[in-house]
């Protein structure tokens, strides 16, 4: 009888841990840019950025900041919509009604620099 109680408690604790620890807690964190959140010390031309326009290598511009969102492409809740402006300016789409305020924090994790003034 004691063994059944102990096994039941262990199972309950394990199940409880699954609900307490968010599934996405570490999702994507190790894949995000190596330069650190909000890094803007590098500058890129639109020509350089345009070379990064695929699912496997996806850079976007938002308000003159450059973001390497490659690791986020598969996580993007809107699916392939993130690729609509890959290698170009995504400012208008980014500030569309489909995005909640949470994206403003998320995007900074992918910042790799500034758009070079032309």
C-alpha distances in whole Angstrom, upper triangle without the diagonal:
4,5,5,6,9,10,11,13,15,16,17,19,20,21,23,25,26,28,29,30,34,34,38,37,39,40,44,44,45,47,50,53,53,56,54,54,57,59,63,65,66,68,68,71,70,72,69,66,67,66,63,62,60,56,56,58,58,60,61,63,62,65,67,63,62,59,57,54,54,50,50,51,48,46,49,48,51,51,54,56,56,58,61,63,61,64,66,66,63,63,64,61,59,60,60,58,55,54,52,52,49,51,54,51,50,53,54,52,54,57,59,63,66,68,71,74,77
4,5,5,6,9,10,11,12,14,15,17,18,20,21,23,25,26,27,28,32,32,36,35,37,39,42,42,43,45,47,51,51,54,51,51,55,57,60,62,63,66,66,69,69,70,67,64,66,65,61,61,58,55,54,56,57,58,59,62,61,63,65,61,60,57,55,53,52,48,48,50,47,45,48,47,50,50,54,55,55,57,60,61,60,63,64,64,61,62,63,60,57,59,58,57,54,52,50,51,48,50,52,49,48,51,52,50,52,55,57,61,64,66,69,72,75
4,5,5,6,8,10,11,12,14,15,17,18,20,21,23,25,26,27,30,30,34,34,35,36,40,40,40,43,45,48,49,51,49,49,53,55,58,60,61,64,64,67,66,67,65,62,63,62,59,58,56,52,52,54,54,56,57,60,59,62,63,60,58,55,53,50,50,46,46,48,44,43,46,45,48,48,51,53,53,55,58,59,58,60,62,62,59,60,61,58,56,57,57,55,52,51,49,49,46,48,51,48,46,50,50,48,50,53,55,59,62,64,67,70,73
4,5,5,6,9,10,11,12,14,15,16,18,20,21,23,24,26,29,29,33,33,34,35,39,39,40,42,45,48,48,51,49,49,52,54,58,60,61,63,63,66,65,66,64,61,62,61,58,57,54,51,50,53,53,55,56,58,58,60,62,59,57,54,52,49,49,45,44,46,43,41,44,43,46,46,49,51,51,53,56,58,56,59,61,61,57,58,59,56,54,55,55,53,50,49,47,48,45,47,49,47,45,48,50,47,49,52,55,58,61,63,66,69,72
4,6,5,6,9,10,10,12,14,15,16,18,20,21,22,24,27,28,32,31,33,35,38,38,39,42,44,47,47,50,48,47,51,53,56,59,60,62,62,65,65,66,63,60,62,61,57,57,54,51,50,53,53,54,55,57,56,59,60,57,56,53,51,49,48,44,44,46,43,40,43,42,46,46,49,51,50,53,55,57,56,58,60,60,57,57,58,55,53,54,54,52,49,47,45,46,43,45,47,45,44,47,48,46,48,51,53,57,60,62,65,68,71
4,5,5,6,9,10,11,12,14,15,17,19,20,21,22,26,26,30,29,31,32,36,36,37,39,41,45,45,47,45,45,48,50,54,56,57,60,60,63,63,64,61,58,60,59,55,55,53,49,48,50,51,52,53,56,55,57,59,55,54,51,49,47,46,42,42,44,41,39,42,41,45,45,48,50,49,51,54,56,54,57,58,58,55,56,57,54,51,53,53,51,48,47,45,45,42,44,46,43,42,45,46,43,46,49,51,54,57,60,63,66,69
4,5,5,6,9,10,11,12,14,15,17,19,20,21,24,24,28,28,29,31,34,34,35,37,40,43,43,46,44,44,47,49,53,55,56,58,58,61,61,62,59,56,57,56,53,53,50,46,46,48,48,50,51,54,53,56,57,54,52,49,47,45,44,40,40,42,38,37,40,39,42,42,45,47,46,49,52,53,52,54,56,56,53,54,55,52,50,51,51,49,46,45,43,44,40,42,45,42,40,44,45,42,44,48,50,53,56,58,62,65,67
4,5,5,6,9,10,11,12,14,16,17,18,20,23,23,27,27,29,30,34,34,35,37,39,43,43,46,44,43,47,49,52,55,55,58,58,61,60,61,59,56,57,56,52,52,50,46,46,48,48,50,51,53,52,54,56,53,52,48,47,44,43,40,39,41,38,36,38,37,41,41,44,46,45,48,50,52,51,54,55,55,52,53,53,50,48,49,49,47,44,43,41,42,39,41,43,41,39,43,44,41,44,47,49,53,55,58,61,64,66
4,5,5,6,9,10,10,12,14,16,16,18,21,22,26,25,27,29,32,32,33,36,38,41,42,44,42,41,44,47,50,52,54,56,56,59,59,60,57,55,56,55,52,51,49,45,45,47,47,48,49,51,50,53,54,51,50,47,45,43,42,39,38,40,37,35,38,37,40,40,44,45,45,47,50,51,50,53,54,54,51,51,52,49,47,48,48,46,43,42,40,40,37,39,41,39,38,41,42,39,42,45,47,51,54,56,59,62,65
4,5,5,6,9,10,11,13,15,15,16,20,20,24,23,24,26,30,30,31,33,35,38,39,41,39,39,42,44,48,50,51,54,54,57,56,57,55,52,54,53,49,49,46,43,42,44,44,46,47,49,48,51,52,49,48,44,43,40,40,36,36,38,35,33,36,35,39,39,42,43,43,45,48,49,48,50,52,52,49,50,51,48,45,47,47,45,42,41,39,39,36,38,40,37,36,39,40,37,40,43,45,48,51,54,57,60,62
4,5,5,6,8,10,11,13,14,16,18,18,22,22,24,25,29,29,30,32,34,38,38,41,39,39,42,44,48,50,51,53,53,56,55,56,53,51,52,51,47,47,44,41,41,43,43,45,46,48,47,50,51,48,47,43,42,39,38,35,34,36,33,31,34,33,36,36,39,41,40,43,46,47,46,49,50,50,47,48,49,46,43,45,45,43,40,39,37,38,34,36,39,36,35,38,39,36,39,42,44,48,50,53,56,59,61
4,5,5,6,9,10,11,12,14,17,18,21,21,23,25,28,29,30,32,34,38,39,41,38,38,41,43,47,49,50,52,53,55,55,56,53,50,52,51,47,47,45,41,41,43,43,44,45,47,46,49,50,47,46,43,41,39,38,35,34,36,33,30,33,32,35,36,39,40,40,43,45,47,46,48,50,49,46,47,48,45,42,43,43,41,38,37,35,36,33,35,37,35,33,37,38,36,38,41,44,47,50,52,55,58,61
4,5,5,6,9,10,10,12,15,16,20,19,21,23,27,26,28,30,32,35,36,38,36,35,38,41,44,47,48,50,50,53,53,54,51,49,50,50,46,46,44,40,40,41,41,43,43,45,44,47,48,45,44,41,39,37,37,33,32,34,32,29,32,31,35,35,38,40,39,42,44,46,44,47,48,48,45,45,47,44,41,42,42,41,38,36,34,34,31,33,35,33,31,35,36,33,36,39,41,45,47,50,53,56,59
4,5,5,7,9,10,11,14,14,18,17,19,20,24,24,25,28,29,33,34,36,34,34,37,39,43,45,46,48,48,51,50,52,49,46,48,47,43,43,41,37,37,38,38,40,41,43,42,45,47,43,42,38,37,34,34,30,30,32,29,27,30,29,32,32,36,37,36,39,42,43,42,44,46,46,43,44,45,42,39,41,41,39,36,35,33,33,30,32,34,31,30,33,34,32,34,37,39,43,46,48,51,54,57
4,5,5,7,9,10,13,13,17,17,19,20,24,24,26,28,30,33,34,37,34,34,37,39,42,45,46,48,48,50,50,51,48,46,47,46,42,42,40,36,36,38,38,39,40,42,41,44,46,43,41,38,36,34,33,30,29,31,28,25,28,27,30,31,34,35,35,37,40,42,41,43,45,44,41,42,43,40,38,39,39,37,34,32,31,31,28,30,33,30,29,32,34,31,33,37,39,42,45,47,51,53,56
4,5,5,6,9,11,13,16,16,18,20,24,24,26,28,29,33,34,36,33,32,35,38,41,44,45,47,47,50,49,51,48,45,47,47,43,42,40,37,37,38,38,39,40,42,40,43,45,42,41,37,36,33,34,30,29,31,28,26,28,27,31,31,35,36,35,38,40,42,41,43,44,44,41,41,42,39,37,38,38,36,33,32,29,30,27,29,31,29,28,31,32,30,33,36,38,42,44,47,50,53,55
4,5,5,6,9,11,14,13,15,17,21,21,22,25,26,29,30,33,30,29,32,35,38,41,42,44,44,47,47,48,46,43,44,44,40,40,38,34,34,36,35,37,37,39,38,41,42,39,38,34,33,31,31,27,26,29,26,24,26,26,29,30,33,34,33,36,39,40,38,41,42,42,39,39,41,38,35,36,37,35,32,30,28,29,25,27,29,27,25,29,30,27,30,33,35,39,41,44,47,50,53
4,6,6,8,8,12,12,14,15,19,19,21,23,24,28,29,32,29,28,32,34,37,40,41,43,43,45,45,46,43,41,42,41,38,37,35,31,32,33,33,34,35,37,36,39,41,37,36,33,31,29,28,25,24,26,23,21,23,22,26,26,30,31,30,33,36,37,36,38,40,39,36,37,38,35,33,34,34,33,30,28,26,27,24,25,28,25,24,27,28,26,28,32,34,37,40,42,46,48,51
4,6,7,8,12,12,15,16,20,20,22,24,25,29,30,32,30,28,31,34,37,40,41,43,43,45,44,46,44,41,42,42,38,38,36,32,33,34,33,35,35,37,35,38,40,37,36,33,32,29,29,26,24,26,24,21,23,22,25,26,30,31,30,33,35,37,36,38,40,39,36,36,37,34,31,32,32,31,28,26,24,25,22,24,26,24,23,26,28,26,28,31,34,37,40,42,45,48,50
4,6,9,12,11,14,16,19,19,21,24,24,28,29,31,28,27,29,32,35,38,39,41,42,45,44,46,43,40,42,42,38,38,36,33,33,34,33,34,35,36,35,37,39,36,35,32,31,29,29,26,24,27,25,22,24,23,26,27,31,32,30,34,36,37,36,39,39,39,36,36,37,34,31,32,33,31,28,26,24,24,21,23,25,23,22,26,26,25,27,30,33,36,38,41,44,47,49
4,6,9,7,10,12,16,15,18,20,21,24,25,27,25,24,27,29,33,35,36,38,39,42,41,43,40,37,39,39,35,35,33,30,30,31,30,31,32,34,32,35,36,33,32,29,28,25,26,22,21,24,22,19,21,21,25,25,29,29,28,31,34,35,33,36,37,36,33,34,35,32,30,31,31,30,27,25,23,23,20,22,24,21,20,23,24,22,24,27,30,33,36,38,41,44,47
4,5,5,9,10,13,14,16,18,19,22,24,26,23,22,24,27,30,33,34,36,36,39,38,40,37,34,36,36,32,32,30,27,27,28,27,28,29,30,29,32,33,30,29,26,25,22,23,20,18,21,19,15,18,17,21,22,25,26,24,27,30,31,30,32,33,33,30,30,31,29,26,27,28,26,24,21,20,20,16,18,20,18,16,20,21,19,21,25,27,30,33,35,39,41,44
4,6,8,8,11,13,15,16,17,21,23,25,23,22,25,27,30,33,33,35,35,37,37,38,36,33,34,34,30,30,28,24,24,26,25,27,27,29,29,31,33,30,29,25,24,21,21,17,16,18,16,13,16,15,19,19,23,24,23,25,28,29,28,31,32,32,29,30,31,28,25,27,27,26,23,21,20,21,17,18,21,19,16,20,21,19,21,24,27,30,32,35,38,41,43
4,6,5,8,9,12,13,14,18,20,22,19,18,21,23,27,29,30,31,31,34,33,35,32,29,31,30,27,26,25,21,22,23,22,23,24,26,25,28,29,26,25,21,20,17,18,14,13,15,13,10,13,13,17,17,20,21,20,22,25,26,25,27,28,28,25,26,28,25,22,24,24,24,21,19,18,18,14,15,18,15,13,16,18,15,17,20,23,26,29,31,34,37,39
4,6,9,8,11,13,14,17,18,20,18,17,20,22,26,28,29,31,31,34,34,36,33,30,32,32,28,28,27,24,23,24,23,24,25,26,26,28,29,26,25,22,21,18,19,15,14,18,16,13,16,16,20,20,23,24,22,25,28,28,27,29,30,29,27,27,29,27,23,25,26,26,23,20,19,18,15,16,18,15,13,16,17,14,17,20,23,26,28,31,34,37,40
4,6,6,8,10,11,14,15,18,16,15,19,21,24,26,27,29,29,32,32,34,31,28,30,29,26,26,25,22,21,22,21,22,23,25,25,28,29,25,24,20,19,17,17,13,13,16,15,13,15,17,20,20,22,24,21,24,27,27,25,27,29,29,26,27,29,27,24,26,27,27,24,22,21,20,16,17,19,16,13,16,16,13,15,19,21,24,27,29,33,36,38
4,6,8,9,10,14,16,18,16,16,19,21,24,26,26,28,28,31,30,31,29,26,27,27,23,23,21,18,18,19,18,20,21,23,23,26,27,24,22,18,17,14,14,10,10,13,11,9,12,14,17,17,19,20,18,20,24,24,22,24,26,26,24,25,27,24,22,24,25,25,22,20,19,19,16,15,18,15,12,15,16,13,14,18,20,23,26,28,31,34,37
4,6,5,6,10,12,15,14,13,16,18,21,23,23,25,24,27,27,28,25,22,24,23,20,20,19,16,15,16,15,16,18,20,21,24,24,21,19,15,13,11,11,7,7,10,10,8,11,14,16,16,17,19,16,18,21,21,19,21,23,23,21,23,25,22,20,23,24,24,22,19,19,19,16,14,16,14,11,12,14,10,11,15,16,20,23,25,28,31,33
4,5,5,9,10,13,11,11,14,16,19,21,22,24,24,27,27,28,25,23,25,25,21,22,21,18,17,17,17,18,19,21,21,24,24,20,19,15,14,12,13,9,10,13,13,12,14,17,19,19,21,22,19,21,24,23,21,23,24,24,22,24,26,24,21,23,25,26,23,20,20,19,16,15,16,13,11,12,12,9,10,14,15,19,22,24,27,30,33
4,6,8,9,12,11,12,16,16,20,21,21,24,24,27,27,28,25,23,25,24,21,22,21,18,17,17,17,18,20,22,23,26,25,22,20,16,14,13,13,9,11,15,15,14,16,19,22,21,22,23,20,22,25,25,22,23,25,26,24,26,28,26,24,26,28,29,26,24,24,23,19,18,19,17,14,15,15,11,12,15,15,19,23,25,28,31,34
4,7,8,11,11,12,15,16,18,20,20,22,21,24,24,25,22,20,22,21,17,18,17,15,13,13,14,15,17,19,20,23,23,20,17,14,11,10,9,6,9,11,12,12,14,17,19,18,19,20,17,18,22,21,18,19,22,23,21,23,26,24,21,24,26,27,25,22,23,22,19,17,18,16,13,13,14,10,10,13,13,17,21,23,25,29,31
4,6,9,8,9,12,12,15,17,17,19,19,22,22,23,20,18,20,20,16,18,17,15,14,13,13,13,15,17,17,20,20,16,14,10,9,8,9,6,8,11,13,12,14,17,19,18,19,20,16,17,21,20,17,18,20,20,19,20,23,21,19,22,24,25,23,20,20,20,17,15,15,13,10,10,10,7,6,9,10,14,17,20,22,26,28
4,5,6,7,10,9,12,14,13,15,16,19,20,21,18,16,19,18,15,17,17,16,14,12,12,12,14,15,16,19,18,14,12,9,7,9,9,8,11,13,15,15,16,20,21,21,20,21,17,18,21,20,17,17,19,19,19,20,23,22,19,22,24,26,25,22,22,21,18,16,16,14,12,11,10,7,6,7,7,11,14,17,19,23,25
4,6,9,11,10,13,13,13,16,17,20,22,23,19,18,21,20,17,20,20,19,17,15,15,15,17,18,19,21,20,16,14,12,11,12,13,12,14,17,19,18,20,23,25,24,24,25,21,22,25,23,20,20,22,22,22,23,27,26,23,25,28,30,28,25,26,24,21,19,19,17,15,14,12,10,9,10,9,12,16,19,21,24,27
4,7,8,6,9,10,10,13,15,19,20,21,18,17,20,20,18,20,21,21,19,16,16,15,16,17,18,19,18,14,12,11,11,13,14,14,16,19,21,20,21,25,26,26,25,26,22,23,25,23,20,19,21,21,21,22,26,25,22,25,27,30,28,25,25,24,21,19,18,16,15,14,11,9,9,8,7,9,13,16,18,21,24
4,6,6,10,11,12,15,17,21,22,24,21,19,22,22,20,22,22,22,20,18,17,16,17,17,17,19,18,14,13,12,12,13,15,14,15,18,20,19,20,23,25,25,25,25,21,23,25,23,21,21,22,22,21,21,25,24,21,23,26,28,27,23,23,21,18,17,16,13,12,12,9,7,8,8,8,11,14,17,20,23,26
4,6,9,12,13,16,17,21,21,24,21,19,22,22,20,22,22,21,21,19,17,15,15,15,15,16,16,12,12,10,11,12,15,14,14,17,20,18,18,21,23,23,24,23,20,21,24,22,20,20,21,20,19,19,22,21,18,20,23,24,23,20,19,17,15,14,12,10,9,9,5,4,6,6,8,10,13,16,19,22,25
4,6,9,11,13,15,18,19,22,19,17,21,22,19,21,23,22,22,19,17,15,14,13,13,13,13,9,10,9,11,13,16,16,16,19,21,20,19,22,23,24,24,23,20,21,23,21,19,19,19,18,17,17,20,20,17,18,21,24,23,19,19,17,15,14,11,10,10,9,5,6,7,5,7,8,10,14,16,19,22
4,6,8,10,13,16,18,20,18,16,20,20,18,21,22,22,21,18,17,14,15,14,14,14,13,10,10,10,11,14,16,16,17,20,23,22,21,24,25,26,26,25,21,22,24,21,20,19,19,18,18,18,22,22,19,21,24,26,26,23,23,20,19,17,15,14,14,12,8,9,8,6,5,6,9,12,14,17,20
4,6,7,10,14,15,18,16,15,18,19,18,20,22,23,22,19,17,14,14,12,13,12,10,7,8,10,12,15,18,19,19,21,24,24,23,26,26,27,26,25,21,22,24,21,19,18,17,17,17,17,21,21,19,20,24,26,26,23,24,21,21,18,16,15,16,13,10,11,11,7,6,4,5,9,11,13,17
4,7,10,14,16,18,16,16,19,20,19,22,24,25,24,20,19,16,17,15,16,16,13,11,11,13,14,18,20,21,22,24,27,27,26,29,30,30,29,28,25,25,26,23,22,19,19,19,20,20,24,25,22,24,27,30,30,27,28,25,24,22,20,19,19,17,14,14,13,10,8,6,7,11,11,14,17
4,7,10,13,15,12,12,16,17,16,19,21,23,21,18,17,14,15,13,15,15,12,10,9,11,13,16,18,20,21,22,26,26,25,29,29,29,27,27,23,23,24,21,19,17,17,17,19,19,23,24,22,24,27,30,30,27,28,26,25,22,20,20,20,17,15,15,13,10,7,5,6,9,9,12,15
4,7,10,12,10,10,14,15,15,18,20,22,21,18,17,13,13,12,14,13,10,9,8,11,13,17,18,21,22,23,26,26,26,29,28,28,27,26,22,22,23,19,18,15,15,15,17,17,21,22,21,23,26,29,29,27,28,26,26,23,21,21,21,18,16,17,15,11,9,5,5,6,5,9,11
4,7,8,6,7,10,11,12,14,17,20,19,15,14,11,11,10,13,13,10,9,8,11,12,15,17,19,20,21,24,25,24,27,27,26,24,23,20,19,20,16,15,11,12,13,15,16,20,21,20,22,25,28,28,26,28,27,26,23,21,22,21,18,17,18,15,12,9,7,6,5,5,9,10
4,5,5,6,9,10,12,14,17,20,20,16,15,12,12,11,14,14,10,11,10,13,14,17,18,22,22,22,26,27,25,29,27,27,24,23,21,19,19,16,14,11,11,12,15,16,19,20,20,22,25,28,28,27,29,28,28,24,23,24,24,20,19,21,17,15,13,11,9,6,5,8,8
4,5,5,6,9,10,12,15,18,19,15,13,11,10,9,12,13,10,11,10,12,14,16,17,21,21,20,24,25,24,26,25,24,22,20,18,16,16,12,12,8,7,9,12,14,17,18,18,20,22,26,26,25,27,27,27,23,22,24,23,19,19,21,17,15,14,12,10,7,8,9,9
4,5,5,7,10,11,15,18,18,15,14,12,12,12,16,17,14,14,12,15,15,17,18,22,22,21,25,27,25,28,26,26,23,22,19,17,17,14,13,9,9,12,15,17,20,20,21,23,25,29,29,27,30,30,30,26,25,27,25,22,22,23,19,18,16,14,13,10,10,12,11
4,6,6,8,10,13,16,16,12,12,10,11,12,15,17,14,13,11,12,12,15,16,19,20,20,23,25,24,27,26,25,22,22,19,17,18,14,12,9,10,13,16,18,20,21,21,24,26,29,28,27,29,29,28,25,24,25,24,20,20,20,17,15,13,12,12,10,10,13,13
4,5,6,8,11,14,14,10,9,6,7,8,12,14,12,11,8,9,9,12,13,16,17,16,20,21,20,23,22,21,19,18,15,13,14,11,9,5,7,9,12,14,17,17,17,20,22,25,25,23,26,26,25,21,21,22,20,17,17,18,14,13,11,11,11,9,10,13,13
4,5,6,10,13,14,10,9,8,9,10,14,16,14,14,11,12,12,14,14,18,18,17,20,22,20,24,22,21,18,17,15,12,13,10,8,4,6,10,12,15,17,17,18,21,22,26,25,24,27,27,27,23,23,24,22,19,20,21,17,16,15,15,14,12,13,15,15
4,6,9,12,12,9,9,9,11,13,16,19,17,16,13,13,12,14,13,17,18,16,20,22,21,24,23,21,18,18,16,13,14,12,9,6,9,13,15,18,20,20,20,24,25,28,27,26,29,29,28,24,25,26,23,20,21,21,17,17,15,16,16,14,15,18,17
4,6,9,9,5,5,5,8,11,15,18,16,15,11,10,9,10,9,13,14,13,16,18,17,21,20,18,15,16,13,11,13,10,7,5,9,12,13,17,19,18,18,21,23,26,24,23,26,26,25,21,22,23,20,17,18,18,14,14,13,14,15,14,16,19,19
4,7,8,6,5,6,8,11,15,18,17,16,13,12,10,11,10,13,14,12,15,17,16,19,17,16,12,13,11,8,9,8,4,4,8,11,12,16,17,16,16,20,21,24,22,21,24,25,24,21,22,23,20,17,19,19,15,16,15,17,17,16,18,20,20
4,5,5,5,8,11,14,17,21,20,19,15,14,11,11,8,12,12,10,12,15,14,18,16,14,11,12,10,7,10,10,7,8,11,14,14,18,19,17,18,22,22,25,22,22,25,26,25,21,23,24,20,18,20,19,16,17,17,19,20,19,21,24,24
4,6,6,10,12,16,18,22,21,20,16,14,11,9,7,9,10,7,8,12,12,15,14,11,9,11,9,7,10,11,8,10,13,16,15,19,20,17,17,21,21,24,21,20,23,24,23,19,21,22,19,17,19,18,15,17,17,20,21,21,24,26,27
4,6,10,13,17,19,23,22,20,16,14,11,10,6,8,10,8,10,13,14,17,17,14,12,15,12,10,14,14,11,12,15,18,17,21,23,20,20,24,24,27,24,23,25,26,24,21,23,23,19,18,20,18,15,17,16,19,21,21,23,27,27
4,7,10,14,17,20,19,17,13,11,8,8,5,9,11,9,12,14,15,18,18,16,13,15,12,10,13,12,9,9,12,15,15,19,21,19,18,22,23,26,24,22,25,25,23,20,21,21,18,16,18,16,13,14,13,16,18,17,20,23,24
4,7,10,13,17,16,14,11,8,6,6,5,9,9,8,11,13,12,16,15,14,11,12,9,7,10,9,6,6,9,12,12,15,17,15,15,18,20,22,20,19,22,22,21,17,18,19,16,13,15,14,11,12,12,14,16,15,18,21,22
4,7,10,13,12,10,7,5,4,6,7,10,11,10,14,15,14,17,17,16,14,14,10,9,11,9,6,5,7,9,10,12,15,14,13,17,19,22,20,18,21,21,20,16,16,17,15,12,13,13,9,10,9,11,12,11,14,17,18
4,7,10,10,8,6,5,7,7,10,13,12,11,15,16,14,17,16,16,14,12,9,9,10,7,6,5,5,6,6,9,12,11,10,13,15,19,18,16,19,19,18,14,14,16,14,11,12,13,10,10,10,11,11,10,13,16,17
4,7,6,6,5,6,9,10,13,16,15,15,19,19,16,19,18,18,17,15,12,12,12,9,9,8,6,4,6,7,10,11,10,12,15,18,18,16,19,18,18,14,14,16,15,11,12,14,11,9,10,10,9,7,11,13,14
4,6,5,7,8,11,11,15,17,15,16,19,19,16,18,17,19,17,15,12,14,13,10,11,11,9,6,6,4,8,9,7,9,12,16,16,14,16,15,15,12,11,13,13,9,10,13,11,10,12,11,9,9,13,14,16
4,6,8,11,14,15,18,20,19,20,23,22,20,22,21,22,21,18,16,17,17,13,15,14,11,8,8,6,9,11,10,10,14,17,18,16,17,16,17,14,12,15,15,12,12,15,14,12,13,11,9,9,12,12,14
4,7,10,13,15,18,20,20,20,24,24,21,24,23,24,22,20,17,18,18,14,14,13,11,8,10,9,12,14,13,14,17,20,21,19,21,19,20,17,15,17,17,13,13,16,14,11,11,9,6,5,8,9,11
4,7,10,12,15,17,17,18,22,21,19,22,21,22,21,19,16,17,17,14,14,12,11,10,10,10,13,15,12,14,17,20,21,18,19,18,18,15,13,14,14,10,10,12,10,7,8,6,4,6,9,11,14
4,7,9,12,14,14,15,19,19,18,21,20,20,19,18,14,15,16,12,11,10,9,9,10,11,14,15,13,15,18,21,21,19,20,19,19,15,14,15,14,10,10,11,8,6,6,5,5,6,10,12,15
4,6,9,11,11,12,15,15,14,17,17,18,17,16,12,13,15,12,10,10,10,10,10,11,15,14,12,15,18,20,19,17,18,18,16,13,12,13,11,8,8,9,5,4,5,7,9,10,13,16,18
4,6,8,9,10,13,14,13,17,17,17,15,15,12,12,14,12,10,10,11,12,12,14,17,16,14,18,20,22,21,18,20,20,18,15,15,15,12,9,10,9,5,6,6,9,12,13,16,19,21
4,6,5,6,10,10,10,13,14,13,12,12,9,10,13,12,9,10,12,13,12,14,16,14,13,16,18,20,18,16,17,18,16,12,13,13,10,8,10,9,6,8,10,12,14,15,19,22,23
4,5,5,8,10,10,14,14,13,12,13,10,10,13,13,10,11,14,15,14,17,19,17,16,19,20,23,20,18,20,21,19,15,17,17,13,12,14,12,9,11,12,15,17,18,21,24,25
4,6,7,8,10,13,15,13,13,15,12,12,16,16,13,15,17,18,17,19,21,19,17,20,22,23,20,18,20,20,17,15,17,16,12,11,13,11,9,12,13,16,19,20,23,27,28
4,6,5,6,10,11,10,11,12,9,11,14,14,12,15,16,17,15,17,19,16,14,17,18,20,17,15,16,17,14,12,14,13,10,9,12,10,9,12,14,17,19,20,24,27,28
4,6,5,9,9,8,7,9,7,8,11,12,10,13,15,16,14,17,18,15,14,17,18,19,16,15,17,19,16,14,16,16,13,12,15,14,11,14,16,19,21,21,24,27,28
4,6,8,10,7,8,11,9,11,14,16,14,17,19,20,17,20,21,18,17,20,20,21,18,17,18,20,18,15,18,18,14,14,17,16,14,18,19,22,24,25,28,31,32
4,6,9,8,10,12,10,12,15,17,15,18,20,20,17,19,20,17,16,19,18,19,16,14,15,17,14,12,16,15,12,13,16,14,13,17,19,22,24,25,28,31,33
4,5,5,8,8,7,10,12,14,13,17,17,17,14,16,17,14,12,15,15,15,12,11,13,15,13,10,14,14,11,11,15,14,13,16,19,21,23,23,27,29,31
4,5,9,9,9,12,14,16,16,20,20,19,16,18,18,14,13,15,14,14,10,10,11,14,12,11,15,15,13,13,17,17,16,19,22,24,26,26,30,32,33
4,6,6,7,10,11,13,14,18,18,17,14,16,15,12,11,14,12,12,9,9,12,15,14,12,16,17,15,15,18,18,17,20,22,24,25,25,29,31,32
4,6,7,9,10,13,13,17,18,18,15,18,17,14,14,17,15,16,12,13,16,18,17,15,18,19,16,16,20,19,18,20,22,25,26,26,29,31,32
4,5,5,7,10,10,14,15,16,13,16,16,13,14,17,16,17,14,15,18,20,19,16,19,21,18,16,20,20,18,20,21,24,24,24,27,29,30
4,5,5,8,10,13,13,13,11,13,13,9,10,13,12,14,11,12,15,18,17,14,17,19,17,15,19,19,17,19,21,23,23,22,25,27,28
4,6,7,7,11,11,11,9,12,12,9,9,13,12,14,12,12,15,17,16,12,15,17,14,12,16,16,14,15,17,19,19,19,22,24,25
4,5,5,9,10,11,9,13,14,11,12,15,15,17,15,15,19,20,19,16,18,20,17,15,18,18,15,17,18,19,20,19,22,24,24
4,6,9,9,10,8,12,11,9,11,14,13,16,14,15,19,21,21,17,19,21,19,16,20,20,18,19,20,21,20,19,22,23,23
4,6,5,6,6,9,10,8,10,13,13,17,16,16,19,20,20,17,18,20,18,15,18,19,16,16,17,17,17,15,18,20,20
4,5,8,8,11,13,11,12,16,16,19,18,17,20,21,21,17,18,20,17,14,17,17,14,14,15,16,16,15,17,20,20
4,7,9,12,14,14,14,17,19,22,21,20,23,23,23,19,20,21,19,16,17,18,14,14,14,14,14,12,14,17,17
4,6,9,11,11,12,15,16,20,19,19,22,22,22,18,18,21,19,16,17,19,15,14,14,14,13,11,13,15,15
4,6,8,9,9,12,13,17,17,16,19,20,20,16,16,19,18,14,16,18,15,14,15,14,12,10,13,14,14
4,6,5,6,9,10,14,13,13,16,16,17,13,13,16,15,12,14,16,14,13,15,15,14,13,16,17,18
4,6,5,6,9,12,13,12,15,15,16,13,12,15,15,12,14,17,15,14,16,15,14,12,16,16,18
4,6,6,6,10,11,11,14,15,17,14,14,17,17,15,17,20,18,17,20,19,17,16,19,19,20
4,5,5,9,9,9,12,14,15,12,13,16,15,13,16,18,17,17,19,20,19,18,21,22,23
4,5,9,8,7,10,11,12,9,9,13,12,10,13,15,14,14,17,17,17,16,20,21,23
4,7,8,7,9,10,12,10,9,13,14,12,14,17,17,16,19,19,18,18,22,22,24
4,6,6,9,11,13,11,12,16,16,14,17,20,19,19,22,23,22,21,25,25,26
4,6,8,10,13,12,13,16,16,16,19,21,21,22,25,26,25,25,28,29,30
4,7,10,11,10,13,15,15,15,18,20,20,21,24,25,25,25,29,29,31
4,7,8,7,9,12,11,11,15,16,17,18,21,22,22,23,27,28,29
4,5,6,8,10,11,12,15,16,17,19,22,23,24,25,28,29,31
4,5,6,8,9,11,12,15,16,17,21,22,22,23,27,28,30
4,5,6,6,9,11,12,14,16,19,21,22,23,27,29,31
4,5,5,6,9,10,11,13,16,18,19,20,24,25,28
4,6,6,7,10,11,11,15,16,16,18,22,23,26
4,6,6,7,10,11,15,16,17,20,23,25,28
4,6,6,8,10,13,16,17,19,23,25,28
4,5,6,7,11,12,14,16,19,21,24
4,5,5,9,10,12,15,18,20,23
4,6,9,11,14,17,20,23,26
4,6,9,12,14,17,20,23
4,6,8,11,14,17,20
4,7,10,12,16,18
4,7,9,12,15
4,6,9,12
4,6,9
4,6
4
